[in-house]
């Protein structure tokens, strides 16, 4: 059976986001998982990880950080404060990722209060001029001043905290620009690499305590093929990982030192409806191998169904991913 320890958890408490950012694939879904995990179920999950971490059998003793954002807006979770309190109770850490418009002064104060729990605050902001921001985020221009006020408040309120503060100016970066062909809709967004860097410098001038950096967009496993196309289709599935010896691996027995990586073998992803799935880039949850409302996490993790789904993903889904290059 497949006994790799869980070293990382992506737990999406909710499936909501009120933005329609041009670089995000979720806005193009035909069906959206608009639900949320109950706070009782989340406590049950955290208690499991807390207890199993001590045993160092299913969950690694080094397990600590839980991601709570994939394509959701975590600040819209109705039990956000209770969630942070549970993280504190079980001594887990989490980064906060937001588009910034929901980052009210009350939310900033709450984040500051739980600075022992929150390791970083990352904001996806595609532009710092009103017209471009509106065009790229899907919000009306009238909301722009609120966004700026929110970030300015956080910039001052969190400057003496232990929370790392980032602003990601979304676009294509030097590291991935040569992998893509820019399609017509992307050109219509007004993006150029020079313009992206101008927005980075503008963000740095506005916010002194945030680290403002250009941030790349991914192929999302070809789910953005209408917008971006990978030039090199001769890819090897790597499952966003590091070189490891998988010679005794039931997924690919006999294969040594391939970049099949730890995303498949050491991560658990739990969606807002309780589904456990392969990867955050599987945003439509095509590769589901269990549900925490139906089975225990240890049953799901050690199941034959998980092995079968991972095999299928590595042979299909993963070979189309940017990280397979």
C-alpha positions as CSV (number, residue, x, y, z in Angstrom):
1,X,0.0,0.0,0.0
2,X,1.0,3.6,-0.5
3,X,2.5,4.8,2.8
4,X,4.2,8.2,2.0
5,X,3.6,10.6,4.9
6,X,1.5,13.7,4.5
7,X,3.9,16.7,4.7
8,X,1.6,19.4,3.4
9,X,-2.1,20.2,3.4
10,X,-4.1,22.5,1.2
11,X,-7.4,22.9,2.9
12,X,-9.9,25.2,1.1
13,X,-12.5,26.2,3.6
14,X,-14.6,27.9,1.0
15,X,-15.1,27.9,-2.8
16,X,-16.0,31.6,-3.2
17,X,-14.2,34.4,-4.9
18,X,-15.8,37.7,-5.9
19,X,-13.1,38.7,-8.4
20,X,-12.8,37.7,-12.1
21,X,-9.1,38.2,-12.6
22,X,-7.9,37.7,-16.2
23,X,-5.0,35.5,-15.1
24,X,-7.2,33.1,-13.0
25,X,-8.7,30.0,-14.6
26,X,-11.6,29.6,-12.2
27,X,-13.6,32.4,-13.7
28,X,-13.9,30.2,-16.9
29,X,-15.4,27.3,-15.1
30,X,-18.9,26.2,-16.2
31,X,-19.7,24.9,-12.7
32,X,-18.2,26.4,-9.6
33,X,-18.1,24.6,-6.2
34,X,-19.8,27.5,-4.3
35,X,-19.9,25.9,-0.9
36,X,-17.8,25.8,2.3
37,X,-16.6,23.3,4.9
38,X,-18.3,23.5,8.2
39,X,-16.1,24.8,11.1
40,X,-16.9,21.5,12.9
41,X,-15.5,19.5,10.0
42,X,-12.4,21.7,9.9
43,X,-11.8,21.1,13.6
44,X,-12.1,17.4,13.1
45,X,-9.5,17.6,10.3
46,X,-7.1,19.7,12.3
47,X,-7.5,17.4,15.3
48,X,-6.6,14.4,13.1
49,X,-3.4,16.2,11.8
50,X,-2.5,17.2,15.3
51,X,-2.8,13.7,16.7
52,X,-1.2,11.9,13.8
53,X,1.7,14.4,13.7
54,X,2.7,13.1,17.1
55,X,2.8,9.5,15.8
56,X,4.8,10.3,12.7
57,X,3.2,7.5,10.7
58,X,0.6,8.9,8.3
59,X,1.5,12.6,9.0
60,X,5.1,13.8,9.1
61,X,6.4,15.0,12.4
62,X,7.5,18.1,10.4
63,X,4.0,19.0,9.3
64,X,3.2,22.5,10.3
65,X,1.8,24.8,7.5
66,X,-1.7,24.5,6.0
67,X,-2.6,26.5,2.9
68,X,-6.1,27.8,2.9
69,X,-6.3,29.4,-0.5
70,X,-6.3,27.9,-4.0
71,X,-8.7,29.9,-6.2
72,X,-10.9,30.9,-3.3
73,X,-11.0,34.2,-1.4
74,X,-10.3,33.0,2.1
75,X,-11.4,36.4,3.7
76,X,-14.9,35.6,2.6
77,X,-15.1,32.4,4.7
78,X,-17.9,33.1,7.2
79,X,-16.0,31.5,10.1
80,X,-12.7,33.1,9.4
81,X,-11.9,34.1,13.0
82,X,-12.9,30.7,14.3
83,X,-10.6,29.2,11.7
84,X,-7.7,31.2,13.0
85,X,-8.5,30.2,16.6
86,X,-8.5,26.6,15.7
87,X,-5.1,27.0,14.0
88,X,-3.8,28.5,17.2
89,X,-5.3,25.8,19.3
90,X,-3.6,23.0,17.3
91,X,-0.4,25.0,16.7
92,X,-0.6,25.2,12.9
93,X,0.5,28.0,10.7
94,X,-1.1,29.4,7.5
95,X,-0.4,32.0,4.8
96,X,-3.3,34.3,3.8
97,X,-3.8,35.0,0.1
98,X,-6.3,37.6,-1.1
99,X,-7.0,40.0,-3.9
100,X,-7.1,42.8,-1.3
101,X,-10.6,44.2,-1.8
102,X,-11.9,42.1,1.1
103,X,-9.0,43.1,3.3
104,X,-10.9,45.5,5.5
105,X,-9.4,47.3,8.5
106,X,-11.3,44.8,10.7
107,X,-9.7,41.9,8.8
108,X,-6.3,43.5,9.1
109,X,-6.7,43.9,12.8
110,X,-7.7,40.2,13.1
111,X,-4.7,39.1,11.0
112,X,-2.5,41.2,13.4
113,X,-4.1,39.6,16.4
114,X,-3.3,36.2,15.0
115,X,0.3,37.0,13.9
116,X,1.4,33.8,15.8
117,X,-0.7,31.8,13.4
118,X,-0.4,33.7,10.1
119,X,3.1,33.5,8.5
120,X,2.4,35.7,5.5
121,X,-0.1,38.0,3.7
122,X,0.0,37.8,0.0
123,X,-2.1,40.0,-2.3
124,X,-2.7,39.4,-6.0
125,X,-2.9,42.9,-7.5
126,X,-2.5,43.0,-11.3
127,X,-2.2,46.8,-11.6
128,X,-2.1,50.0,-9.5
129,X,-3.9,52.3,-11.9
130,X,-7.7,52.4,-11.7
131,X,-8.6,51.5,-15.3
132,X,-6.1,48.6,-15.7
133,X,-6.9,47.2,-12.3
134,X,-10.6,47.2,-13.1
135,X,-10.0,45.6,-16.5
136,X,-7.8,42.9,-15.1
137,X,-9.6,42.1,-11.8
138,X,-13.2,42.3,-13.0
139,X,-14.2,44.8,-10.3
140,X,-15.7,48.2,-11.1
141,X,-13.3,51.2,-11.1
142,X,-15.3,52.7,-8.2
143,X,-13.8,49.9,-5.9
144,X,-10.2,50.9,-6.6
145,X,-9.9,53.5,-3.9
146,X,-11.1,51.1,-1.4
147,X,-8.5,48.6,-2.4
148,X,-5.7,51.2,-2.1
149,X,-7.0,52.2,1.3
150,X,-7.2,48.6,2.5
151,X,-3.6,48.0,1.5
152,X,-2.4,51.3,3.0
153,X,-4.0,50.4,6.3
154,X,-2.4,46.9,6.3
155,X,1.0,48.5,5.3
156,X,1.1,50.5,8.5
157,X,-0.8,48.1,10.9
158,X,1.4,45.1,10.1
159,X,4.8,46.7,9.7
160,X,6.0,45.6,13.1
161,X,4.5,42.1,13.0
162,X,6.2,38.9,12.2
163,X,4.0,38.5,9.1
164,X,5.7,38.6,5.7
165,X,3.8,41.0,3.4
166,X,3.8,40.4,-0.3
167,X,2.1,42.0,-3.3
168,X,2.1,39.9,-6.5
169,X,1.8,41.8,-9.7
170,X,0.4,39.1,-12.0
171,X,1.6,38.6,-15.5
172,X,4.4,36.7,-17.3
173,X,7.9,36.8,-15.9
174,X,11.3,36.2,-17.4
175,X,11.3,32.6,-16.1
176,X,8.3,31.6,-18.1
177,X,7.8,34.1,-20.9
178,X,9.6,32.0,-23.5
179,X,7.3,29.0,-22.8
180,X,4.2,30.7,-24.1
181,X,2.6,32.2,-27.2
182,X,0.6,35.3,-26.3
183,X,-2.9,34.9,-27.6
184,X,-5.2,37.7,-28.7
185,X,-7.2,37.9,-25.5
186,X,-4.0,38.2,-23.5
187,X,-2.9,41.0,-25.7
188,X,-6.2,42.8,-25.3
189,X,-5.6,42.8,-21.5
190,X,-2.9,45.5,-22.2
191,X,-0.1,43.4,-20.7
192,X,3.5,43.8,-21.7
193,X,6.5,42.8,-19.7
194,X,7.7,46.4,-19.5
195,X,4.2,47.5,-18.3
196,X,4.2,44.8,-15.7
197,X,7.5,46.1,-14.2
198,X,6.1,49.6,-14.3
199,X,3.2,48.4,-12.1
200,X,5.7,46.7,-9.8
201,X,7.6,50.0,-9.3
202,X,4.4,51.9,-8.8
203,X,3.3,49.4,-6.1
204,X,6.7,49.8,-4.4
205,X,6.2,53.6,-4.3
206,X,2.8,53.2,-2.8
207,X,3.5,50.6,-0.1
208,X,6.7,50.8,1.9
209,X,6.4,47.6,3.9
210,X,5.1,45.2,1.3
211,X,7.5,43.3,-0.9
212,X,6.2,44.0,-4.4
213,X,7.3,41.5,-7.1
214,X,6.2,40.4,-10.6
215,X,4.5,37.1,-10.5
216,X,4.0,34.5,-13.3
217,X,0.8,32.8,-14.4
218,X,0.7,29.1,-15.0
219,X,-0.8,27.1,-17.8
220,X,-3.3,25.6,-15.3
221,X,-2.8,22.2,-17.0
222,X,-3.9,23.6,-20.4
223,X,-7.1,25.0,-18.9
224,X,-6.0,28.4,-20.1
225,X,-5.1,27.2,-23.6
226,X,-7.5,29.8,-25.0
227,X,-5.3,32.4,-23.5
228,X,-1.8,30.9,-23.3
229,X,-0.3,27.9,-25.1
230,X,2.9,26.1,-24.1
231,X,5.2,26.0,-27.1
232,X,7.0,22.8,-26.2
233,X,4.6,19.9,-26.1
234,X,7.3,17.3,-25.6
235,X,7.1,17.3,-21.9
236,X,7.8,14.8,-19.1
237,X,5.4,14.5,-16.2
238,X,7.2,15.7,-13.1
239,X,4.2,16.5,-10.8
240,X,5.9,19.7,-9.6
241,X,8.5,17.9,-7.5
242,X,12.0,17.1,-6.6
243,X,14.2,14.1,-7.7
244,X,13.5,11.1,-5.6
245,X,14.1,7.4,-5.9
246,X,10.7,5.8,-6.6
247,X,12.1,2.3,-7.5
248,X,9.7,0.7,-4.9
249,X,6.8,3.0,-5.7
250,X,3.5,1.3,-6.7
251,X,2.6,4.2,-8.9
252,X,5.6,3.8,-11.2
253,X,7.6,0.7,-10.0
254,X,11.1,0.4,-11.2
255,X,11.5,4.1,-12.1
256,X,14.5,5.8,-10.5
257,X,15.3,9.5,-10.0
258,X,12.4,10.9,-12.0
259,X,10.9,14.3,-11.2
260,X,7.5,12.8,-10.1
261,X,7.8,14.9,-7.0
262,X,6.2,15.4,-3.7
263,X,3.0,17.0,-4.8
264,X,1.5,13.6,-5.6
265,X,3.1,11.7,-2.7
266,X,3.2,14.1,0.2
267,X,0.4,16.6,-0.2
268,X,-3.3,16.2,0.6
269,X,-5.8,18.6,-1.1
270,X,-9.2,19.0,0.4
271,X,-11.9,21.0,-1.4
272,X,-14.7,23.0,0.2
273,X,-17.2,20.1,-0.4
274,X,-14.8,17.6,1.3
275,X,-13.4,16.1,-1.9
276,X,-9.7,15.0,-1.8
277,X,-8.1,15.6,-5.1
278,X,-4.7,15.4,-6.8
279,X,-3.4,19.0,-7.2
280,X,-4.4,22.6,-6.9
281,X,-4.1,22.9,-10.7
282,X,-6.9,20.3,-11.0
283,X,-9.3,23.1,-10.3
284,X,-12.3,21.3,-11.8
285,X,-11.5,18.3,-9.5
286,X,-11.4,15.8,-12.3
287,X,-9.0,13.6,-10.2
288,X,-10.9,13.0,-6.9
289,X,-10.0,10.0,-4.8
290,X,-12.1,10.5,-1.7
291,X,-14.3,12.7,0.5
292,X,-13.7,13.6,4.2
293,X,-17.4,13.5,4.8
294,X,-17.6,9.9,3.7
295,X,-14.3,8.3,4.9
296,X,-11.5,9.1,7.4
297,X,-8.4,10.7,6.1
298,X,-6.2,7.7,6.9
299,X,-8.6,5.5,4.9
300,X,-8.5,7.9,2.0
301,X,-4.7,8.3,2.1
302,X,-4.0,4.5,2.1
303,X,-6.7,3.6,-0.3
304,X,-6.3,1.7,-3.6
305,X,-8.5,4.4,-5.2
306,X,-5.8,7.0,-4.4
307,X,-3.1,4.9,-6.1
308,X,-5.3,4.4,-9.2
309,X,-6.2,8.1,-9.5
310,X,-2.6,9.2,-9.1
311,X,-1.5,6.8,-11.8
312,X,-4.2,8.2,-14.1
313,X,-3.2,11.8,-13.4
314,X,0.5,11.2,-14.0
315,X,-0.3,9.7,-17.4
316,X,-2.9,12.3,-18.4
317,X,-3.4,15.5,-16.4
318,X,0.2,16.0,-15.4
319,X,1.8,15.8,-18.8
320,X,0.0,18.9,-19.9
321,X,1.1,21.0,-16.9
322,X,3.7,23.7,-17.1
323,X,5.6,22.1,-14.2
324,X,5.9,18.9,-16.3
325,X,8.5,20.8,-18.5
